[in-house]
Amino acid sequence: MIEVAREQALRNGVTNVEYRLGDMEEVPIEAASVDLVFFSQSLHHALHPERALVEANRILRPGGRVIILDLVKHRFEEARELYADEWLGFSETEIESMLEKSSFTNLQISVVHKEPETPQFQTLLAVADKALRRAE
């Protein structure tokens, strides 16, 4: 996937993106070094999604933003075998709880899409901010 993304970036003249291979629960990125963390249909593959969100908070600069685009909780068990899904999506409440426990603020969560075909997966969009540092 990294090679595909690099090739697409090159074809489209995108030069301000860096790709690194790593585990989303132990990201090979310095603390407080990025402005945006984007989980696109990936959080349901994490063994421990809470750890991935803690890592997102760690690498974000104060005032940075996390965006999650993922599946709403469903019962399509075949997804575990077909797509290597660890989780069968998340409820809005579960995402909210994980973000709050990971110290994110200004949470906005909503269902943004429903596939018309069976199994009618729904997509959840969550946006949250890393708090700004408090004045000492």
Number of C-alpha atoms within 10 A of each C-alpha: 8 11 9 9 13 16 13 12 15 11 9 9 9 11 9 6 8 9 10 9 9 10 10 21 17 12 16 13 15 10 14 14 13 17 15 18 17 14 19 13 14 15 24 21 17 16 14 14 19 18 16 21 25 19 20 30 26 20 20 23 20 18 15 21 22 21 19 21 19 22 24 22 18 16 10 13 11 11 14 13 9 8 9 11 18 16 19 18 24 18 15 17 10 12 23 20 14 17 24 15 12 19 16 24 17 13 15 13 18 12 16 12 14 14 10 9 7 7 11 12 19 17 20 23 20 20 19 21 23 23 17 11 9 6 4 3
